[in-house]
Amino acid sequence: MVEPWNEQKDGPFREGALRKKLEARGYQVARYVYPPGTSFPEHSHHIDKIDAVVSGQFRMTLNGKAAILEAGDCIVVPRGTLHSAEVVGSEPVVSLDATRE
């Protein structure tokens, strides 16, 4: 479910390196900052997407299974998949939102 950053394969973790990794997979990438307390109720999208975390902690729930994403972690959210998300803790989440038609 969660794809952690792999320093041996991907090199040292940096936001730019994470962006390039997502773009190499054919995704368009946008950067967002979500303050503590932010949550997104269960929903789905008509496109494929990947949620990736640059910093902070983001709890993602897909099809009833929850995982906490931290720096370098990604999670694939196929089109039509019910999911929700929320910022965990007192730090904002810096997120790369990667989408593909």
HUHUNOR-V413232 format. One record per run of one state. SS is the DSSP state (H for helix, E for strand, - for the rest). FROM is the first residue (numbers start at 1). LEN is the number of residues. If there is no record, write none. Layout:
ss->SS from->FROM len->LEN
ss->SS from->FROM len->LEN
//
This chain:
ss->- from->1 len->1
ss->E from->2 len->2
ss->- from->4 len->3
ss->H from->7 len->4
ss->- from->11 len->4
ss->H from->15 len->10
ss->- from->25 len->3
ss->E from->28 len->7
ss->- from->35 len->4
ss->E from->39 len->5
ss->- from->44 len->4
ss->E from->48 len->8
ss->- from->56 len->1
ss->E from->57 len->6
ss->- from->63 len->2
ss->E from->65 len->5
ss->- from->70 len->4
ss->E from->74 len->4
ss->- from->78 len->5
ss->E from->83 len->6
ss->- from->89 len->4
ss->E from->93 len->8
ss->- from->101 len->1
//
